[in-house]
């Protein structure tokens, strides 16, 4: 493959930053910023967008940034540049999570192009799914996608274990809903109808009156008493879907970034086959519940994400900040 021109590399880098902004993040906080220096992109955590109460350690923030890192990698690869990645390259700069350099020219393989095409199409779902089951063969492929990034995606096949996860999610949701400050932190990321914000959860991004699944996984109440939400996709959306847990062997900052990259690879592959994901992080935001899950259900591995996978007719639009807001000056 012929070498890329400077103009092509510059264009690829800007496209990569724009694609990174489409990564999933907790409450769509988009807690990242980027700086470009020649052929290198620096990915930094934006602490101003961190959830200081529910994510005091920054675990969910770094998982979100890990997903953005995956989009950077995929986009550079899809546009013909080999991504050279360094994770946590400078211990003295903890906000600097990774650098990605556009390396030599490469030809993207079919799977890379497949995943890249889903970056802006992928959506987070916040309700039940249809009764159509996700094929075992696809679940196996999603497990392989997580493994390729150094994480483990475990489909929860035991009905008892699914009930435990659902019960802990509901319990955590009930406890958090009684905490005024936690509630205010969450609803600050809920958008009213007609909002022009480029972040947060839009009013059409969740059902107005969600149907209960069996077992039931509690959803966040972004409307908080307001008659917001969508009326679509309700009649056929009563299935829990396939429950899965993403885990890592350790629980360091690097593991959280690894989990984010694995999560995004899984989500993009699923999206290519019209499978959506609904996330449930409530129990993982409570230390003792997360530790209970680690010891009792997950063989000592650290849970990083609880999700449900399934089919839906949800076609809600995503909201993202413009790329000009994502780019910051590079600090030395």
N, C-alpha and C positions, 0 to 999 in steps of 0.2 A: 504494500500500500504506500502511496506517495506521501511525503511529509506534508503536514498541514501548514498553511500560511499563517502569518501573524493575525490577519483579519479573521480567519476561520477559528483560530484558537480563542481570540477575544470574544467572538460571537458565541462559541461553545461555553465559555466561562460564564457569560451573562445568562445564557439559557439555563445553565446548571444552577445558578443562584435563584433564578425565578422558579425552577422546578423544586428546589429545596423548600421554598416557601409553601408548597402544597402538601408537605408532610403532615400527618396527623399529630395533634398535640392535645394535652389534657385541657378540656374546656376551650379548645382552639385558641389557646393563649399565644401560640407561635413564639416561644421563648428563645429566639435565636437572633443573631445578627451575623453579617458576613463582611469581610474586608478582602479586597483583591489587590494583589501586588504582583504585577506582571502575569505570569502563568500559574500563580498559586492563589488558592482561596483559603482564607482562615474562617473557621466556624467557631463562633463564640456563644456562650450562654448569656442570655439577656436577663440579668437578675431582677430587673424592674418588672418582668413578667412572671416571675416565680410566684407560686402559691405559698405564701409565707406560713400559713397555718396548716393546711392539709398536706403540704409537701415541704416540710421544714428542712429536710436533708437534701432536697433537690433531686431526688431519684426520678420522679416523673418528668421533671424538666430535662434531665439528661437522656431519658428514654425518648422524649420528643425530639431532642436534638440529634440523637442517633438515627431516628427515622429521616431527618433532614439530610444527614450525612449519606445515607443510602441513596437518596434522590440525587445528590451531587455526583456520586460515583456512577450511577446508572446513566445519567444524562451525558456526562463526559464520554463514557464508553459508547453510548449510542451515537454520539456525534463524532466518533473517530479518534478520541484521545484516551490513552490509557491512564486511569486515575492512580496517582501515587499518594497513598494515604499515610499520615502519621497521626495516631490517636494520642491525646494528652502529651503533646511534644515538649512542653515546658512546665516543669513542676512549680516554677515561680510565677506562673500565669494561669491560675486555676480556671479562669473563665475561658481560656483558649482550649477548646475541646478537640480540635483536629485541624490539620492542614491538608489540603488536597491539591496536588500539582498536576497540571495537564502534561502527561508524559508523551512518549512517542506515538506515532499514528498506529491505530489498530482498526481492524474490521470488526464491528459489533456482531455477535452471534444472534441467532433468531430469538433465543430466550431473553437476552438483554433488550432487544427491540420490543418484545412482547411486554415486558415489565415497564419499560419506559413509556410506552403508549398509554399505560393505565394511571400515570402519576396524577393527572388532572381529572381523570374520570372517577377515581376511587372516592367513595363517600363513607363516612361513619353513619351507622344506623342506630336509632335510639328507640326501638320498639320490638315487637315480636316478628317472627318470620312466617312464611307460608309453610304448609305441611310437606312441601317437596324436600326430601332429605338430600344432604350433601353427599355425593357418592364417596364410598370408601377410597376409591382410587385417587380422587382429588384430595381427600384428607391426607393420604399417604404422601402425596406430592407436596402439600403444605408443610408436613413434618420435615421433609427433606430440605425445603427452602430454609427453615429455621436452623437445621443442623449445619447447612452450608455456611452459616454466619456464626457458628459457635454457641448457639442456644438450643433449647429443646422445647418443641411444641408437643404437649401431651393432650390428645383427645380424651375427654373424661367419659369412659364407657359405662362405669358403674352408676346405676340410678341413685344409689345411696350417696355416692360422692357428689353427684350433681345436686342432690337435695341439700347436702351440707354447704356447698358453695352458694347456692341460692339463699339458704337461711342466713349465712354469714353476711352476704351482700345486703339483705333486707335489714338485718340487725344493725350493721354499720350505718346504713342509710338512716334508720330511725334515730340512732344516737347522734349522728351528725346534724340531722334536721333540728335537734333540740338545742344545738349550740348556735347562738345568735351570730357570733363572729364568723364561724365557719360558713354559715348560711349566707351572710353578707358577702364573703369572699367569693363564693360560688356564683351567686346571682349577679355579681358585678360583671360576669362574663356572659350573661344572658342578654340577648338583644331584643328590644321591643319591635313590633312590626314596623316595617318601613325604615329601619335603621340603615344608615350609610356606612357603618363601621366595617372595617376590613378584618376584624378579628372577633372572637367570641362566638357563641352559638346562636344562629339566627332563629327567629320565631318559627320559621317553617322547617326547622331541622329536627323536630320531635313532634309526636302526636298530641293533639289537644286533649284527648281522653284515651290514653293507651289501654289496650286490652291486656288483661292479666294472662301471663303464660303459666304453664304448669310443668315443673315448679316455677314459681315467680322470681325473677331477678329484678330488684328494684331499680328504677331509673332516676336520674337526677331531676329535680324539680326546678328547671331554669325559669319557668313562668312565675313561680312562687305566688300563686293566688290570682294571677292575671289570666284572662281568657285567651292566652296565646297558644300557638301550635297549629299543626296542620291536621286537616280532616281526611287526608288521603291515606290509602293503604291500611285501613282499619279492619275491614270485613275479613280479610284473609290472613291477618297477622296475629295469630294466637299461639304459634309454635315457639318453643324455646330455641330450637335449632340445635346445632352441635356445639357443646361446651368444650372449651380447650383452655389450657393454662400454659403460658410461656414462662420458662424458668431458666436460670443460669446456675452453674455450680458454686459460684461465689457471689459476693454482693458489694463489689467495689464500684467506684465511678466508671472504670473501664467496662465492668460487666453491665452497667446500666446503658452505656453507649452501645455495647454489643447487642443488648436486648432490643434497643430501638432499631438498629439496622436489621436484625432478624425479623422483628415485627413488621417493618415496612416491606421487606421482601415477601413475607407471607401474605400481607394484605394485597399487594399488587398482583401476585400470582392468583389469589382468590378472585380479585376483581376481573381479571382476564376471562374468568369463567362465570361471571355474573354473580359471584358470591360476595355478600357484604358481611361486615363484622360490627358487633355491638360490644362496647367495652364496659367493664365493671371494676372500678378501682377502689370502691369504698372500703372494702375489708382490708385492702393492701395499704391503706392510709392509716390504719390503726395497728400499732406495733405488735400487740399481743395477738391479734387475729391473724396477722400475716405470719407470725412465728408458729401459731397453731397449725395453719395450713402447711407450712414447711415441714413440720415434724410429723403431722398425722396423715397427710395425704400425698406429700410430694417427695418422700424418701430423702429428706434433708436438703433438697434443692430449693433455691430461693425463688419464690413466685414474683414475677415482674409484671404480668398482665393476665387478667381473667377476661375471656371473651366468649361471645356466642357467634356462630357462623351460620349463615343460611341465605335463602333466597327471598327477595322482596321486590315489590314494584315501586319502591321509593325512588323518586327521581329529583330529590331536593338539590338545590344548587349550593355549592360551597362558597365561602367568602374567604378572601386572603388579602393581605396588605400588598400594595404595589412593591415592585422590586426596589424602587428608590428608597423606601423606608427600611429595607432590609440591609442595605449597604452602609457601612460605617467606615470612618477613617481607620487605617491600621495603626495600632499603637506599637511602639518599639520597646 
